Amino acid sequence: MKLNQKNLSDILIRELRMTDYDKLIALWNKAKLLYKPEGRDRQDNIERELKKPTAIFLVAEKNEELIGSIFGTHDGRKGWINRLAVAPGYRKQGIAAKLVKEVENRLFDMGIGIIACLIEDWNTESMEVFEKMGYKQHNDITYYTKRRFVDV
Ligand SMILES: CC(C)(COP(=O)(O)OP(=O)(O)OC[C@H]1O[C@@H](n2cnc3c(N)ncnc32)[C@H](O)[C@@H]1OP(=O)(O)O)[C@@H](O)C(=O)NCCC(=O)NCCS
């Protein structure tokens, strides 16, 4: 067992329920995860996303405390990992890796062979985490978007 790694058997990985919404937002605030409270991450938008067959929105729970989240999805060609966060007191124990592995397995089962994630250029910690989980950085690609609204 690695240094700092605790037994994860008491961590429950389960589907997000809409009743978790307030706890989810509290987790993202604690984790300092950037999210879109007036756009994609507004309660009704998440509720709509959850109904899609491509949505893999999971949380990690310990003693009924919500301590981790991940939103996996795919567009038919590529899988995407979004909203990965672990509460500060529970980091470096393998919880993110467990959430990512679960999403990867489900995406592979859906026939998706490539999984991507977007990381802000200042978030070098997260880059290291993804590299340790086997993800490769592409410096030859620039992200372009067109937005219907500023906060979408
Ligand atoms: C990124 C984050 C989700 C990682 O969660 P975590 O549960 O601590 O990660 P894990 O314990 O599963 O670690 C996975 C691997 O990354 C490594 N790692 C974890 N935190 C790290 C850090 N800050 N710097 C470098 N490596 C790190 C672990 O050692 C492990 O590698 P190993 O298996 O080779 O030992 C967490 O730090 C977080 O919530 N950050 C703020 C939100 C955020 O930036 N999310 C990502 C948006 S793209």
The ligand as an SDF file (V2000), in Angstrom:
LIG
                    3D

 48 50  0  0  0  0  0  0  0  0999 V2000
   -7.1510   16.7090   -8.9740 C   0  0  0  0  0  0  0  0  0  0  0  0
   -7.8410   15.9770   -7.8140 C   0  0  0  0  0  0  0  0  0  0  0  0
   -9.2350   15.5660   -8.2400 C   0  0  0  0  0  0  0  0  0  0  0  0
   -7.0020   14.7180   -7.4660 C   0  0  0  0  0  0  0  0  0  0  0  0
   -7.7080   13.9670   -6.4800 O   0  0  0  0  0  0  0  0  0  0  0  0
   -7.0000   12.8650   -5.5680 P   0  0  0  0  0  0  0  0  0  0  0  0
   -8.0720   11.9720   -5.0210 O   0  0  0  0  0  0  0  0  0  0  0  0
   -6.1270   13.5400   -4.5970 O   0  0  0  0  0  0  0  0  0  0  0  0
   -6.1080   12.0430   -6.6110 O   0  0  0  0  0  0  0  0  0  0  0  0
   -5.5660   10.5450   -6.3960 P   0  0  0  0  0  0  0  0  0  0  0  0
   -5.2410   10.3410   -4.9590 O   0  0  0  0  0  0  0  0  0  0  0  0
   -6.5190    9.5700   -7.0020 O   0  0  0  0  0  0  0  0  0  0  0  0
   -4.2180   10.5700   -7.2160 O   0  0  0  0  0  0  0  0  0  0  0  0
   -4.0640   10.0240   -8.5240 C   0  0  0  0  0  0  0  0  0  0  0  0
   -2.5790   10.1360   -8.8640 C   0  0  0  0  0  0  0  0  0  0  0  0
   -2.1680   11.5150   -8.9100 O   0  0  0  0  0  0  0  0  0  0  0  0
   -1.1940   11.7850   -7.9100 C   0  0  0  0  0  0  0  0  0  0  0  0
   -1.4910   13.0900   -7.3150 N   0  0  0  0  0  0  0  0  0  0  0  0
   -2.5600   13.4330   -6.5660 C   0  0  0  0  0  0  0  0  0  0  0  0
   -2.5060   14.7340   -6.2410 N   0  0  0  0  0  0  0  0  0  0  0  0
   -1.3740   15.2110   -6.8030 C   0  0  0  0  0  0  0  0  0  0  0  0
   -0.7560   16.4890   -6.8150 C   0  0  0  0  0  0  0  0  0  0  0  0
   -1.3090   17.5430   -6.1940 N   0  0  0  0  0  0  0  0  0  0  0  0
    0.4070   16.6500   -7.4970 N   0  0  0  0  0  0  0  0  0  0  0  0
    0.9790   15.6130   -8.1360 C   0  0  0  0  0  0  0  0  0  0  0  0
    0.4410   14.3390   -8.1620 N   0  0  0  0  0  0  0  0  0  0  0  0
   -0.7220   14.1700   -7.4920 C   0  0  0  0  0  0  0  0  0  0  0  0
   -1.3140   10.6680   -6.9030 C   0  0  0  0  0  0  0  0  0  0  0  0
   -0.1180   10.4520   -6.2050 O   0  0  0  0  0  0  0  0  0  0  0  0
   -1.6770    9.4960   -7.8250 C   0  0  0  0  0  0  0  0  0  0  0  0
   -0.5300    9.0510   -8.5370 O   0  0  0  0  0  0  0  0  0  0  0  0
    0.1490    7.6260   -8.2010 P   0  0  0  0  0  0  0  0  0  0  0  0
   -0.9370    6.6070   -8.4080 O   0  0  0  0  0  0  0  0  0  0  0  0
    1.2470    7.5380   -9.2020 O   0  0  0  0  0  0  0  0  0  0  0  0
    0.5650    7.7470   -6.7860 O   0  0  0  0  0  0  0  0  0  0  0  0
   -7.9060   16.8700   -6.5450 C   0  0  0  0  0  0  0  0  0  0  0  0
   -6.6140   17.3690   -6.2590 O   0  0  0  0  0  0  0  0  0  0  0  0
   -8.8450   18.0680   -6.7020 C   0  0  0  0  0  0  0  0  0  0  0  0
  -10.0420   17.9710   -6.4210 O   0  0  0  0  0  0  0  0  0  0  0  0
   -8.3090   19.2180   -7.1770 N   0  0  0  0  0  0  0  0  0  0  0  0
   -9.1080   20.4480   -7.3260 C   0  0  0  0  0  0  0  0  0  0  0  0
  -10.1190   20.3360   -8.4520 C   0  0  0  0  0  0  0  0  0  0  0  0
   -9.4520   20.1050   -9.7770 C   0  0  0  0  0  0  0  0  0  0  0  0
   -8.4810   20.7650  -10.1430 O   0  0  0  0  0  0  0  0  0  0  0  0
   -9.9950   19.1210  -10.5350 N   0  0  0  0  0  0  0  0  0  0  0  0
   -9.4990   18.7640  -11.8450 C   0  0  0  0  0  0  0  0  0  0  0  0
  -10.0520   19.6300  -12.8900 C   0  0  0  0  0  0  0  0  0  0  0  0
   -9.3810   19.2020  -14.4970 S   0  0  0  0  0  0  0  0  0  0  0  0
  1  2  1  0
  2  3  1  0
  2  4  1  0
  2 36  1  0
  4  5  1  0
  5  6  1  0
  6  7  2  0
  6  8  1  0
  6  9  1  0
  9 10  1  0
 10 11  2  0
 10 12  1  0
 10 13  1  0
 13 14  1  0
 14 15  1  0
 15 16  1  0
 15 30  1  0
 16 17  1  0
 17 18  1  0
 17 28  1  0
 18 19  1  0
 18 27  1  0
 19 20  2  0
 20 21  1  0
 21 22  1  0
 21 27  2  0
 22 23  1  0
 22 24  2  0
 24 25  1  0
 25 26  2  0
 26 27  1  0
 28 29  1  0
 28 30  1  0
 30 31  1  0
 31 32  1  0
 32 33  2  0
 32 34  1  0
 32 35  1  0
 36 37  1  0
 36 38  1  0
 38 39  2  0
 38 40  1  0
 40 41  1  0
 41 42  1  0
 42 43  1  0
 43 44  2  0
 43 45  1  0
 45 46  1  0
 46 47  1  0
 47 48  1  0
M  END
$$$$
